[in-house]
């Protein structure tokens, strides 16, 4: 019986690790998608350059 409990605990731990990894991947994908959809204005605002510096590059 003790062995069954240990086995169950191990299985639950593996499932939780898989769930966390999947969540991490999902968040990374969402971040990437948001970054790809940023407007020019948002990208310029995040940059330390102003419009004239950006235009001259």
C-alpha positions as CSV (number, residue, x, y, z in Angstrom):
1,X,0.0,0.0,0.0
2,X,2.8,2.4,0.8
3,X,4.4,1.6,-2.5
4,X,1.1,2.5,-4.3
5,X,1.0,5.9,-2.5
6,X,4.6,6.6,-3.5
7,X,3.8,5.7,-7.0
8,X,0.7,7.9,-7.1
9,X,2.7,10.8,-5.6
10,X,5.4,10.4,-8.2
11,X,2.7,10.4,-11.0
12,X,1.1,13.5,-9.6
13,X,4.4,15.2,-9.4
14,X,5.2,14.4,-13.0
15,X,1.8,15.6,-14.1
16,X,2.3,18.9,-12.3
17,X,5.7,19.4,-13.9
18,X,4.2,18.7,-17.3
19,X,1.4,21.2,-16.6
20,X,3.9,23.9,-15.5
21,X,6.1,23.3,-18.6
22,X,3.1,23.5,-20.9
23,X,2.0,26.8,-19.2
24,X,5.5,28.2,-19.5
25,X,5.5,27.4,-23.3
26,X,2.0,28.9,-23.7
27,X,3.0,32.1,-22.0
28,X,6.2,32.3,-24.1
29,X,4.1,31.8,-27.3
30,X,1.7,34.5,-26.2
31,X,4.5,36.9,-25.5
32,X,6.0,36.2,-28.9
33,X,2.6,36.7,-30.6
34,X,2.0,40.1,-28.8
35,X,5.5,41.2,-29.7
36,X,4.9,40.4,-33.4
37,X,1.6,42.4,-33.4
38,X,3.0,45.6,-31.9
39,X,2.4,48.7,-33.8
40,X,5.2,50.9,-35.1
41,X,4.3,53.5,-32.4
42,X,4.6,50.9,-29.6
43,X,8.0,49.8,-30.9
44,X,9.2,53.3,-31.1
45,X,7.9,54.2,-27.6
46,X,9.9,51.2,-26.2
47,X,13.0,52.3,-28.0
48,X,15.3,54.8,-26.4
49,X,15.5,56.7,-29.7
50,X,13.2,59.5,-30.7
51,X,11.6,59.8,-34.1
52,X,14.4,61.8,-35.7
53,X,17.1,59.4,-34.6
54,X,15.0,56.5,-35.8
55,X,14.4,58.1,-39.2
56,X,18.1,58.8,-39.7
57,X,19.1,55.2,-39.1
